[in-house]
């Protein structure tokens, strides 16, 4: 806009229309050649700008991708079923008195975050949870056992047992606590696979914040 104001002033001041026209087109050329490339940032430049200066006008509506490494919580593997679609990915889970926050990997690896995947946020409120299922099982660890046997012989084989894990399924209504109509709610679930110690701790936290007793169906054998 400041360039067009300058042009207007020049047009008023110049005695000769030809000179004014020359200035006008020169300024237009300057804007198209030099100004436009500054405004046209690529993905990496935009990420760097908005990570450092999130209040910059060019960052309005921009959400910078964040890798799982830069999220907080307990590591695990999550399956989210929402609107009849299941999505599985590595995740981190936080459980506190306000509810459950899950950061789950999604999409392709991005160069701007060191070839890591970005993460999405899933939030579940305690009042929306209708059921908790808890299972304990062992996950086959054959691949690691083979590698350790090749490296360390029989000692490596004996010291590589199956992984002891917990599986927690949380059935919930995907709506805010204020939304009570059936049209606004969809019964979905989050299934979490974590280490045995983490799973037991998480079960206790979930029972505390929801007032529900976790059900313990028979475990099913889990593959890699």
N, C-alpha and C positions, 0 to 999 in steps of 0.2 A: 504493500500500500504506500509506503514512504517513497517508493520510486515514482509512482504515478502522481503523487503530490508535487514532487520535484519537476516532473514533466510539465504539469499544469502551470507551475510558476515560470518555467522557461518559455512556454508558449506565450504567456502574457508579456514577458519582458523582451523577447526577441522581436526586432523590427522586421525581420525577413522570415516569411513562413518556411522557405526552403531550409534555412539553417535550423529552425525549430524542428522540422520534420526529420532532419538528419540526426539531431540529438535524440529525438524520440525513438527512432529505430535502433540507434546505437545502445540506448539503455535497455530496450527490449532484448537485443542480442546478448547484452551482458547478463541480464537476468536468466535467460534460457541456458546460457553456456555455463555460468558460474554458480548461480543461486540454486537451480534445480538439483544438481548433483549433491549439494550440501544437504538438502531436504530428503533426498532419496537414500535412506540408510539401508544397508543389507541386514540380514538377520543377526549377524555377529555384532555389527556396530550398534544396532538397536538394543541388543542385550547388554552390551557394555555401557551404553548411555543410561538406560533405565535402571540398571543395577546400581550405578553410582549416583544418578540424579532422578529418582522416581517421580518427583514433582514436575519434571520437565514437561512442557505442553505436548511434545511428541509421544510421551509415554501414557497419555490418557487412554484407558481401556486396555493397555498392554499388560499381560501377565507373563512375567519372566519364568521360563522353565526351571524347575528345581529338581536335582537328582535325589535319589533315595539316601545317598551318603550324607546329604545336608539336611535330612529330616531327623527328628527325634523319635524315640520309641524302641520297642522290642522288635527285633528282626523275625520275620516269618514268611510264610507263603500263604496268600489269601485268594479265595474264590468268592467273588461278589456276584450274586444273582439279583438282577434288578430288571423289572418289566420283562420277565421270562428270558433274559439274556445273561449268560454266565461269562465272566471275565476273570482270568487267573493271572497272577503276577506276584513277584517279590514285593514285600510290604514291610512297613513298620507300624506298630500298634501302640497307642497310648490309652490307658484306662484310668479315669479319675472320677471324682464325685459328679462332674458335669456330664459324663458320658464317655463315648468311645470315639477316638479320632484315628483314622487309618490313612496312611499314605501308601498308595499302590502304584507301582511302575506301569507305564502305558506307552504305546506307540513305538517309534523307531529310536535308535540311538542318535543323539544330536552332537554334532561337532562342538557347538558353543558351550556345552557342559561336559567337555572331555569324553565324548563318545559314550555318555551315559544316557539312560532313558529319563524322560521327565516323569513327574508323579502327579496324580490327582488326589484330592482329599475327599474322604468319606466320613461323615459325622453321623453318629447314631445317639439319640437321646434315651436315657434310661426309661422314661415313660412310654416309649414306643416299642420296647422289647417285650415280646410275648412269651418267648421260650428260649432256654439255654440248654444245649446238649454238650456233654463232655465225654470224651473217650481217650483212653491211653492205649498206645500200640507201639510196635517197633517197625521202623522203616528199613527195608533192605539196603545194606551198605556194601554190596558186592564189588562195585567199581573201586572203591577205596581199599577194600580188602585185597583185591588182585594187585593193585599198585604197591601196597605195603608188603605183600608177600614177595613180589619181585625184588623189592629194595632190601627187605630185612629178613626174608626167609620165614620160617615157622613162627618166629617171634612177632613179625609184622602181622601174620595171619591171626594169631591169638589175641593181639592187642587192638584188633579192629572189629569190634562187635557191631551188631545192628544198632541203629540210632533209636533211642527211646524218645518218643514224641507224644505230644498231646494234640488232639483235634477238638476244636471248639466250634460249634455252630450256633449262631445267634439269629433267631427269627425276629424280624422287626417290621413295623409299618414305616415306609419311607415317606414320612411327612413330619412337619413340626408338631410339637405337643399341642398346639392350638387348633390344628386341623383335625376335626373329629368325624367329618362325613366320609362315607365309604368311597365316594367318588374321588376324594382327595388323597386316599390312602391306597398303597399297594403293598401286599405282604411279600417281603423279600428276605434274603438271608445273607449273612456273611459267614464264611467258613475259614477258620484260621488253623494253620499247622505250625506249631512252635515246639521248641525243646521241652522236655518233661517238666523241668523245674519252673520254667517260664509259664507253662500251661497251668500248673497248679496254682501259681500265684495269681494268674489272670482269672481263673475260675473263682477264687475267693473274692477278688475285687468286683467281679460282675455280680455275684450273689449279694454282695453288700450294697451296691448302688441300685440294684433293681428290686431287692427283696424276694427274688425268685430262687428256688432251689434247682440247681443244674441236674438235668436228667442224665442218666448214664446208660445209653443203649449199648448193645454188644459191639465191640470194635470190629472193623473190617480191615483186612490186610492192605497195607499201603505200599504201592510200588514206588520206584524212583521218580 
